Amino acid sequence: MKRCIVRAGIGVLAAAVLAACATGGEQKVMTTDEAIAARQKLMKEQGATMKRIQDDLKAGQIQPIAADAKKLEETAKQIPALFPQGSLNPDKSRAKPEIWQKWSDFEEDAKLLGSKATMLAATARTGDGPKTAAAVADLGKTTCGACHTTFRGPELKK
């Protein structure tokens, strides 16, 4: 029985390798403009999500915060891929060169956002308003604020 499972697993792995080779195993590389547009869209979505969280918190609606925190957790995983090397354009983006100079710090900030959002979701599910408020404040200060201070430049002039 164990041999059948191992052989089946090897077969699936081999098929995946062959499929990757057949397609060249390549993913489409985003242009700078595509990367900027995609990350700006994601960041606007995250900003809207944070606003909903703040609004729910002010209204005493604690439970709905969990779903929005889950959304932040998921979008945090996408952040590094939206900043491919060289996707810098000071006329269109507030991204600072420090992102690529301190890449491991940038990746850690994205991971921290995900883990803080996970904690916020768990706290919100308890319905405890004061603890949820503290988790929201912590998330905003230690993730959004810290990353923006280090890696986001001033408003663009229009």
Backbone as JSON Lines, residues from 0, in Angstrom:
{"i":0,"aa":"M","n":[0.82,-1.19,0.0],"ca":[0.0,0.0,0.0],"c":[0.87,1.26,0.0]}
{"i":1,"aa":"K","n":[1.89,1.29,0.88],"ca":[2.76,2.46,0.95],"c":[3.49,2.68,-0.37]}
{"i":2,"aa":"R","n":[3.91,1.57,-1.02],"ca":[4.61,1.68,-2.3],"c":[3.71,2.31,-3.35]}
{"i":3,"aa":"C","n":[2.43,1.95,-3.36],"ca":[1.49,2.51,-4.33],"c":[1.36,4.02,-4.13]}
{"i":4,"aa":"I","n":[1.29,4.43,-2.88],"ca":[1.16,5.86,-2.59],"c":[2.43,6.59,-3.01]}
{"i":5,"aa":"V","n":[3.59,6.03,-2.7],"ca":[4.87,6.65,-3.08],"c":[4.97,6.73,-4.6]}
{"i":6,"aa":"R","n":[4.63,5.63,-5.29],"ca":[4.7,5.64,-6.76],"c":[3.73,6.66,-7.35]}
{"i":7,"aa":"A","n":[2.56,6.77,-6.79],"ca":[1.58,7.75,-7.28],"c":[2.12,9.17,-7.07]}
{"i":8,"aa":"G","n":[2.73,9.39,-5.91],"ca":[3.31,10.71,-5.62],"c":[4.43,11.04,-6.59]}
{"i":9,"aa":"I","n":[5.26,10.06,-6.89],"ca":[6.36,10.26,-7.84],"c":[5.79,10.55,-9.23]}
{"i":10,"aa":"G","n":[4.73,9.85,-9.58],"ca":[4.1,10.08,-10.88],"c":[3.54,11.49,-11.0]}
{"i":11,"aa":"V","n":[2.9,11.96,-9.95],"ca":[2.34,13.32,-9.96],"c":[3.47,14.34,-10.05]}
{"i":12,"aa":"L","n":[4.54,14.12,-9.3],"ca":[5.69,15.02,-9.34],"c":[6.31,15.05,-10.72]}
{"i":13,"aa":"A","n":[6.48,13.89,-11.33],"ca":[7.06,13.8,-12.66],"c":[6.18,14.54,-13.67]}
{"i":14,"aa":"A","n":[4.88,14.37,-13.57],"ca":[3.97,15.06,-14.49],"c":[4.07,16.57,-14.33]}
{"i":15,"aa":"A","n":[4.21,17.04,-13.1],"ca":[4.34,18.47,-12.84],"c":[5.64,19.02,-13.44]}
{"i":16,"aa":"V","n":[6.72,18.27,-13.29],"ca":[8.0,18.68,-13.85],"c":[7.92,18.74,-15.37]}
{"i":17,"aa":"L","n":[7.32,17.72,-15.97],"ca":[7.18,17.7,-17.42],"c":[6.32,18.85,-17.92]}
{"i":18,"aa":"A","n":[5.26,19.15,-17.21],"ca":[4.39,20.27,-17.6],"c":[5.14,21.59,-17.52]}
{"i":19,"aa":"A","n":[5.93,21.75,-16.48],"ca":[6.71,22.98,-16.33],"c":[7.74,23.1,-17.46]}
{"i":20,"aa":"C","n":[8.36,21.99,-17.82],"ca":[9.34,22.01,-18.9],"c":[8.67,22.32,-20.23]}
{"i":21,"aa":"A","n":[7.5,21.75,-20.45],"ca":[6.79,21.96,-21.71],"c":[6.38,23.42,-21.89]}
{"i":22,"aa":"T","n":[6.07,24.11,-20.8],"ca":[5.67,25.51,-20.89],"c":[6.86,26.44,-20.7]}
{"i":23,"aa":"G","n":[8.03,25.87,-20.56],"ca":[9.22,26.67,-20.35],"c":[9.42,27.01,-18.89]}
{"i":24,"aa":"G","n":[8.46,26.65,-18.02],"ca":[8.58,26.91,-16.59],"c":[8.67,28.39,-16.26]}
{"i":25,"aa":"E","n":[8.27,29.23,-17.21],"ca":[8.42,30.66,-17.01],"c":[7.08,31.31,-16.7]}
{"i":26,"aa":"Q","n":[7.16,32.34,-15.9],"ca":[6.0,33.18,-15.65],"c":[6.23,34.48,-16.4]}
{"i":27,"aa":"K","n":[5.15,35.12,-16.79],"ca":[5.26,36.39,-17.48],"c":[5.85,37.42,-16.52]}
{"i":28,"aa":"V","n":[6.85,38.12,-16.97],"ca":[7.47,39.16,-16.17],"c":[6.7,40.46,-16.42]}
{"i":29,"aa":"M","n":[6.3,41.11,-15.35],"ca":[5.56,42.36,-15.47],"c":[6.49,43.48,-15.91]}
{"i":30,"aa":"T","n":[5.96,44.37,-16.73],"ca":[6.69,45.58,-17.06],"c":[6.64,46.5,-15.83]}
{"i":31,"aa":"T","n":[7.45,47.52,-15.84],"ca":[7.44,48.47,-14.73],"c":[6.06,49.09,-14.57]}
{"i":32,"aa":"D","n":[5.45,49.51,-15.67],"ca":[4.12,50.14,-15.58],"c":[3.07,49.16,-15.07]}
{"i":33,"aa":"E","n":[3.13,47.9,-15.49],"ca":[2.18,46.89,-15.01],"c":[2.36,46.66,-13.5]}
{"i":34,"aa":"A","n":[3.62,46.57,-13.07],"ca":[3.9,46.35,-11.65],"c":[3.41,47.52,-10.82]}
{"i":35,"aa":"I","n":[3.67,48.73,-11.29],"ca":[3.23,49.91,-10.55],"c":[1.71,49.94,-10.45]}
{"i":36,"aa":"A","n":[1.02,49.7,-11.56],"ca":[-0.44,49.72,-11.56],"c":[-1.0,48.65,-10.63]}
{"i":37,"aa":"A","n":[-0.41,47.46,-10.67],"ca":[-0.9,46.36,-9.83],"c":[-0.68,46.64,-8.36]}
{"i":38,"aa":"R","n":[0.47,47.15,-8.01],"ca":[0.72,47.4,-6.58],"c":[-0.08,48.59,-6.08]}
{"i":39,"aa":"Q","n":[-0.28,49.61,-6.92],"ca":[-1.11,50.73,-6.49],"c":[-2.54,50.27,-6.27]}
{"i":40,"aa":"K","n":[-3.03,49.4,-7.12],"ca":[-4.39,48.86,-6.95],"c":[-4.47,48.09,-5.63]}
{"i":41,"aa":"L","n":[-3.48,47.23,-5.38],"ca":[-3.48,46.44,-4.14],"c":[-3.41,47.34,-2.92]}
{"i":42,"aa":"M","n":[-2.56,48.35,-2.96],"ca":[-2.41,49.24,-1.81],"c":[-3.7,50.04,-1.56]}
{"i":43,"aa":"K","n":[-4.39,50.44,-2.63],"ca":[-5.67,51.14,-2.47],"c":[-6.69,50.19,-1.84]}
{"i":44,"aa":"E","n":[-6.69,48.94,-2.26],"ca":[-7.6,47.95,-1.67],"c":[-7.29,47.77,-0.19]}
{"i":45,"aa":"Q","n":[-6.0,47.7,0.14],"ca":[-5.61,47.55,1.54],"c":[-6.02,48.79,2.35]}
{"i":46,"aa":"G","n":[-5.85,49.97,1.77],"ca":[-6.26,51.19,2.45],"c":[-7.76,51.22,2.71]}
{"i":47,"aa":"A","n":[-8.54,50.79,1.73],"ca":[-9.99,50.73,1.9],"c":[-10.37,49.7,2.96]}
{"i":48,"aa":"T","n":[-9.63,48.6,2.99],"ca":[-9.88,47.57,4.0],"c":[-9.57,48.11,5.39]}
{"i":49,"aa":"M","n":[-8.47,48.81,5.53],"ca":[-8.13,49.41,6.83],"c":[-9.19,50.44,7.26]}
{"i":50,"aa":"K","n":[-9.72,51.2,6.3],"ca":[-10.77,52.17,6.62],"c":[-12.02,51.44,7.13]}
{"i":51,"aa":"R","n":[-12.39,50.35,6.47],"ca":[-13.55,49.58,6.94],"c":[-13.32,49.05,8.35]}
{"i":52,"aa":"I","n":[-12.11,48.58,8.6],"ca":[-11.77,48.08,9.94],"c":[-11.93,49.21,10.97]}
{"i":53,"aa":"Q","n":[-11.39,50.38,10.65],"ca":[-11.5,51.53,11.57],"c":[-12.96,51.91,11.78]}
{"i":54,"aa":"D","n":[-13.73,51.93,10.69],"ca":[-15.14,52.3,10.79],"c":[-15.92,51.29,11.64]}
{"i":55,"aa":"D","n":[-15.65,50.0,11.41],"ca":[-16.32,48.96,12.21],"c":[-15.93,49.07,13.68]}
{"i":56,"aa":"L","n":[-14.68,49.36,13.93],"ca":[-14.21,49.51,15.3],"c":[-14.92,50.67,15.99]}
{"i":57,"aa":"K","n":[-15.02,51.79,15.31],"ca":[-15.7,52.97,15.88],"c":[-17.18,52.69,16.14]}
{"i":58,"aa":"A","n":[-17.78,51.87,15.26],"ca":[-19.21,51.55,15.41],"c":[-19.46,50.41,16.39]}
{"i":59,"aa":"G","n":[-18.38,49.85,16.94],"ca":[-18.53,48.74,17.89],"c":[-18.86,47.42,17.22]}
{"i":60,"aa":"Q","n":[-18.66,47.35,15.93],"ca":[-18.91,46.13,15.16],"c":[-17.6,45.34,15.07]}
{"i":61,"aa":"I","n":[-17.33,44.52,16.02],"ca":[-16.04,43.85,16.14],"c":[-15.94,42.61,15.23]}
{"i":62,"aa":"Q","n":[-16.98,41.8,15.2],"ca":[-16.92,40.54,14.44],"c":[-16.59,40.74,12.95]}
{"i":63,"aa":"P","n":[-17.16,41.75,12.25],"ca":[-16.85,41.91,10.82],"c":[-15.38,42.23,10.54]}
{"i":64,"aa":"I","n":[-14.67,42.7,11.54],"ca":[-13.26,43.03,11.37],"c":[-12.46,41.8,10.99]}
{"i":65,"aa":"A","n":[-12.88,40.65,11.46],"ca":[-12.13,39.41,11.18],"c":[-12.02,39.14,9.68]}
{"i":66,"aa":"A","n":[-13.11,39.35,8.95],"ca":[-13.08,39.09,7.49],"c":[-12.15,40.07,6.79]}
{"i":67,"aa":"D","n":[-12.17,41.33,7.2],"ca":[-11.27,42.3,6.58],"c":[-9.82,42.03,6.95]}
{"i":68,"aa":"A","n":[-9.59,41.59,8.17],"ca":[-8.22,41.24,8.58],"c":[-7.72,40.06,7.74]}
{"i":69,"aa":"K","n":[-8.61,39.12,7.46],"ca":[-8.25,37.96,6.62],"c":[-7.86,38.44,5.22]}
{"i":70,"aa":"K","n":[-8.57,39.46,4.71],"ca":[-8.23,40.01,3.39],"c":[-6.83,40.62,3.43]}
{"i":71,"aa":"L","n":[-6.5,41.35,4.49],"ca":[-5.15,41.91,4.62],"c":[-4.1,40.81,4.68]}
{"i":72,"aa":"E","n":[-4.43,39.74,5.38],"ca":[-3.51,38.6,5.47],"c":[-3.2,38.05,4.08]}
{"i":73,"aa":"E","n":[-4.22,37.91,3.25],"ca":[-4.05,37.37,1.9],"c":[-3.31,38.34,0.99]}
{"i":74,"aa":"T","n":[-3.67,39.62,1.04],"ca":[-3.01,40.58,0.16],"c":[-1.56,40.81,0.55]}
{"i":75,"aa":"A","n":[-1.24,40.65,1.82],"ca":[0.15,40.82,2.26],"c":[1.08,39.85,1.55]}
{"i":76,"aa":"K","n":[0.59,38.67,1.25],"ca":[1.39,37.66,0.56],"c":[1.74,38.08,-0.87]}
{"i":77,"aa":"Q","n":[0.93,38.96,-1.45],"ca":[1.13,39.39,-2.83],"c":[2.12,40.54,-2.97]}
{"i":78,"aa":"I","n":[2.38,41.24,-1.91],"ca":[3.18,42.47,-1.99],"c":[4.56,42.27,-2.63]}
{"i":79,"aa":"P","n":[5.41,41.37,-2.17],"ca":[6.75,41.29,-2.77],"c":[6.75,41.05,-4.28]}
{"i":80,"aa":"A","n":[5.82,40.24,-4.78],"ca":[5.78,39.94,-6.21],"c":[5.43,41.18,-7.04]}
{"i":81,"aa":"L","n":[4.82,42.17,-6.42],"ca":[4.42,43.37,-7.15],"c":[5.53,44.43,-7.2]}
{"i":82,"aa":"F","n":[6.68,44.08,-6.66],"ca":[7.83,44.98,-6.67],"c":[9.03,44.29,-7.32]}
{"i":83,"aa":"P","n":[8.88,43.88,-8.6],"ca":[10.02,43.23,-9.25],"c":[11.21,44.18,-9.35]}
{"i":84,"aa":"Q","n":[12.38,43.62,-9.34],"ca":[13.62,44.4,-9.42],"c":[13.54,45.39,-10.57]}
{"i":85,"aa":"G","n":[13.85,46.63,-10.28],"ca":[13.89,47.66,-11.31],"c":[12.57,48.33,-11.61]}
{"i":86,"aa":"S","n":[11.5,47.98,-10.91],"ca":[10.2,48.58,-11.23],"c":[10.03,49.9,-10.48]}
{"i":87,"aa":"L","n":[10.92,50.79,-10.77],"ca":[10.98,52.09,-10.11],"c":[10.73,53.18,-11.15]}
{"i":88,"aa":"N","n":[9.78,54.05,-10.89],"ca":[9.52,55.19,-11.75],"c":[9.02,56.32,-10.86]}
{"i":89,"aa":"P","n":[9.9,57.24,-10.49],"ca":[9.53,58.31,-9.56],"c":[8.41,59.22,-10.06]}
{"i":90,"aa":"D","n":[8.13,59.21,-11.36],"ca":[7.05,60.02,-11.9],"c":[5.68,59.36,-11.71]}
{"i":91,"aa":"K","n":[5.67,58.04,-11.48],"ca":[4.41,57.31,-11.38],"c":[4.21,56.59,-10.05]}
{"i":92,"aa":"S","n":[5.28,56.46,-9.28],"ca":[5.21,55.63,-8.09],"c":[5.95,56.28,-6.93]}
{"i":93,"aa":"R","n":[5.44,56.03,-5.73],"ca":[6.08,56.54,-4.52],"c":[7.09,55.54,-3.96]}
{"i":94,"aa":"A","n":[7.27,54.42,-4.63],"ca":[8.22,53.41,-4.17],"c":[9.63,54.0,-4.16]}
{"i":95,"aa":"K","n":[10.33,53.77,-3.06],"ca":[11.69,54.28,-2.92],"c":[12.7,53.2,-3.29]}
{"i":96,"aa":"P","n":[13.89,53.59,-3.75],"ca":[14.92,52.6,-4.09],"c":[15.3,51.7,-2.91]}
{"i":97,"aa":"E","n":[15.03,52.16,-1.7],"ca":[15.35,51.38,-0.51],"c":[14.66,50.01,-0.5]}
{"i":98,"aa":"I","n":[13.54,49.91,-1.23],"ca":[12.84,48.62,-1.31],"c":[13.8,47.55,-1.79]}
{"i":99,"aa":"W","n":[14.52,47.84,-2.86],"ca":[15.4,46.83,-3.47],"c":[16.76,46.8,-2.78]}
{"i":100,"aa":"Q","n":[17.15,47.91,-2.15],"ca":[18.41,47.94,-1.41],"c":[18.29,47.16,-0.1]}
{"i":101,"aa":"K","n":[17.09,47.14,0.46],"ca":[16.84,46.44,1.73],"c":[15.73,45.41,1.52]}
{"i":102,"aa":"W","n":[15.91,44.61,0.48],"ca":[14.86,43.68,0.06],"c":[14.41,42.74,1.18]}
{"i":103,"aa":"S","n":[15.33,42.2,1.95],"ca":[14.92,41.26,3.0],"c":[14.09,41.97,4.07]}
{"i":104,"aa":"D","n":[14.4,43.23,4.37],"ca":[13.58,44.0,5.31],"c":[12.18,44.23,4.74]}
{"i":105,"aa":"F","n":[12.13,44.53,3.45],"ca":[10.85,44.76,2.79],"c":[9.98,43.5,2.82]}
{"i":106,"aa":"E","n":[10.59,42.36,2.52],"ca":[9.86,41.09,2.57],"c":[9.37,40.8,3.99]}
{"i":107,"aa":"E","n":[10.23,41.08,4.97],"ca":[9.83,40.86,6.37],"c":[8.66,41.75,6.77]}
{"i":108,"aa":"D","n":[8.65,42.99,6.26],"ca":[7.52,43.87,6.55],"c":[6.22,43.3,6.0]}
{"i":109,"aa":"A","n":[6.28,42.74,4.79],"ca":[5.08,42.13,4.2],"c":[4.63,40.92,5.01]}
{"i":110,"aa":"K","n":[5.6,40.11,5.45],"ca":[5.26,38.94,6.28],"c":[4.68,39.38,7.62]}
{"i":111,"aa":"L","n":[5.23,40.45,8.18],"ca":[4.73,40.96,9.46],"c":[3.29,41.43,9.32]}
{"i":112,"aa":"L","n":[2.99,42.1,8.2],"ca":[1.61,42.51,7.95],"c":[0.7,41.28,7.95]}
{"i":113,"aa":"G","n":[1.11,40.23,7.27],"ca":[0.3,39.02,7.24],"c":[0.09,38.42,8.62]}
{"i":114,"aa":"S","n":[1.15,38.34,9.41],"ca":[1.01,37.72,10.73],"c":[0.2,38.61,11.69]}
{"i":115,"aa":"K","n":[0.38,39.92,11.62],"ca":[-0.41,40.83,12.46],"c":[-1.88,40.79,12.05]}
{"i":116,"aa":"A","n":[-2.15,40.67,10.75],"ca":[-3.53,40.57,10.27],"c":[-4.16,39.26,10.76]}
{"i":117,"aa":"T","n":[-3.39,38.18,10.78],"ca":[-3.88,36.9,11.3],"c":[-4.26,37.04,12.77]}
{"i":118,"aa":"M","n":[-3.4,37.71,13.53],"ca":[-3.68,37.92,14.95],"c":[-4.91,38.81,15.15]}
{"i":119,"aa":"L","n":[-5.04,39.84,14.3],"ca":[-6.2,40.71,14.4],"c":[-7.48,39.93,14.11]}
{"i":120,"aa":"A","n":[-7.47,39.1,13.1],"ca":[-8.66,38.3,12.77],"c":[-9.06,37.42,13.95]}
{"i":121,"aa":"A","n":[-8.08,36.78,14.56],"ca":[-8.36,35.9,15.7],"c":[-8.92,36.7,16.88]}
{"i":122,"aa":"T","n":[-8.36,37.87,17.12],"ca":[-8.83,38.71,18.22],"c":[-10.25,39.21,17.95]}
{"i":123,"aa":"A","n":[-10.5,39.64,16.73],"ca":[-11.83,40.15,16.38],"c":[-12.89,39.07,16.53]}
{"i":124,"aa":"R","n":[-12.54,37.84,16.2],"ca":[-13.51,36.74,16.31],"c":[-13.95,36.51,17.76]}
{"i":125,"aa":"T","n":[-13.13,36.95,18.73],"ca":[-13.52,36.8,20.14],"c":[-14.59,37.81,20.53]}
{"i":126,"aa":"G","n":[-14.71,38.89,19.76],"ca":[-15.68,39.93,20.07],"c":[-15.21,40.92,21.13]}
{"i":127,"aa":"D","n":[-13.98,40.8,21.56],"ca":[-13.43,41.68,22.59],"c":[-13.01,43.01,21.96]}
{"i":128,"aa":"G","n":[-13.81,44.05,22.19],"ca":[-13.56,45.36,21.6],"c":[-12.23,45.98,21.96]}
{"i":129,"aa":"P","n":[-11.88,46.08,23.26],"ca":[-10.62,46.71,23.63],"c":[-9.38,45.97,23.08]}
{"i":130,"aa":"K","n":[-9.41,44.64,23.11],"ca":[-8.27,43.88,22.57],"c":[-8.19,44.03,21.06]}
{"i":131,"aa":"T","n":[-9.35,44.08,20.4],"ca":[-9.36,44.26,18.95],"c":[-8.84,45.65,18.6]}
{"i":132,"aa":"A","n":[-9.25,46.66,19.36],"ca":[-8.76,48.02,19.13],"c":[-7.24,48.08,19.26]}
{"i":133,"aa":"A","n":[-6.71,47.4,20.26],"ca":[-5.25,47.38,20.46],"c":[-4.57,46.67,19.29]}
{"i":134,"aa":"A","n":[-5.17,45.59,18.8],"ca":[-4.59,44.85,17.67],"c":[-4.63,45.68,16.39]}
{"i":135,"aa":"V","n":[-5.7,46.45,16.2],"ca":[-5.8,47.33,15.03],"c":[-4.71,48.4,15.1]}
{"i":136,"aa":"A","n":[-4.55,49.02,16.25],"ca":[-3.53,50.05,16.42],"c":[-2.14,49.48,16.2]}
{"i":137,"aa":"D","n":[-1.89,48.29,16.73],"ca":[-0.59,47.64,16.55],"c":[-0.33,47.35,15.08]}
{"i":138,"aa":"L","n":[-1.31,46.83,14.39],"ca":[-1.15,46.52,12.98],"c":[-0.82,47.78,12.19]}
{"i":139,"aa":"G","n":[-1.56,48.85,12.42],"ca":[-1.33,50.09,11.7],"c":[0.04,50.69,11.96]}
{"i":140,"aa":"K","n":[0.46,50.66,13.21],"ca":[1.73,51.28,13.58],"c":[2.93,50.43,13.16]}
{"i":141,"aa":"T","n":[2.88,49.13,13.46],"ca":[4.07,48.29,13.24],"c":[4.21,47.78,11.82]}
{"i":142,"aa":"T","n":[3.14,47.84,11.04],"ca":[3.26,47.31,9.68],"c":[3.08,48.42,8.66]}
{"i":143,"aa":"C","n":[1.87,48.93,8.52],"ca":[1.61,49.97,7.51],"c":[2.53,51.17,7.72]}
{"i":144,"aa":"G","n":[2.5,51.72,8.92],"ca":[3.29,52.9,9.21],"c":[4.79,52.68,9.07]}
{"i":145,"aa":"A","n":[5.28,51.58,9.58],"ca":[6.72,51.31,9.51],"c":[7.19,51.13,8.07]}
{"i":146,"aa":"C","n":[6.43,50.39,7.29],"ca":[6.81,50.15,5.9],"c":[6.74,51.44,5.09]}
{"i":147,"aa":"H","n":[5.67,52.2,5.28],"ca":[5.53,53.44,4.53],"c":[6.62,54.44,4.88]}
{"i":148,"aa":"T","n":[7.01,54.5,6.13],"ca":[8.06,55.42,6.55],"c":[9.38,55.09,5.85]}
{"i":149,"aa":"T","n":[9.69,53.81,5.75],"ca":[10.96,53.38,5.18],"c":[10.95,53.31,3.66]}
{"i":150,"aa":"F","n":[9.86,52.84,3.1],"ca":[9.86,52.46,1.69],"c":[8.95,53.27,0.77]}
{"i":151,"aa":"R","n":[8.21,54.23,1.3],"ca":[7.3,55.03,0.47],"c":[7.71,56.48,0.51]}
{"i":152,"aa":"G","n":[7.82,57.07,-0.67],"ca":[8.22,58.45,-0.78],"c":[7.03,59.41,-0.62]}
{"i":153,"aa":"P","n":[7.3,60.7,-0.8],"ca":[6.24,61.7,-0.64],"c":[5.19,61.62,-1.75]}
{"i":154,"aa":"E","n":[4.08,62.3,-1.51],"ca":[3.01,62.36,-2.51],"c":[3.58,62.82,-3.85]}
{"i":155,"aa":"L","n":[3.04,62.26,-4.91],"ca":[3.46,62.67,-6.26],"c":[2.8,63.99,-6.63]}
{"i":156,"aa":"K","n":[3.55,64.81,-7.32],"ca":[2.99,66.08,-7.8],"c":[2.23,65.8,-9.09]}
{"i":157,"aa":"K","n":[1.05,66.37,-9.17],"ca":[0.22,66.1,-10.35],"c":[0.29,67.21,-11.34]}
